[in-house]
């Protein structure tokens, strides 16, 4: 039976692939935003791009850990930038 987990992700066979490809998409978008420095506002090209990059990396980590059967709890994913 499929159900929602605490982290809001759906448990189904392709869940880790969605996290992996979603993380790749966010990493690519952050690179595009970094390339737009000087042509777009600084809060978009620096601050927002860094947030997208961090979320993309965390999605990739969560994808790999789910494949291993040991996903990270949501609290650790949120607390990671402050550690």
Secondary structure, DSSP 4 states (H G I P E B T S, - for coil): ---B-TTS-B-STTHHHHHHHHHHHHHHHHHHHHHTBTTB-HIIIIIIHHHHHHHHHHHHHHHHHHHTT-PPPHHHHHHGGG-
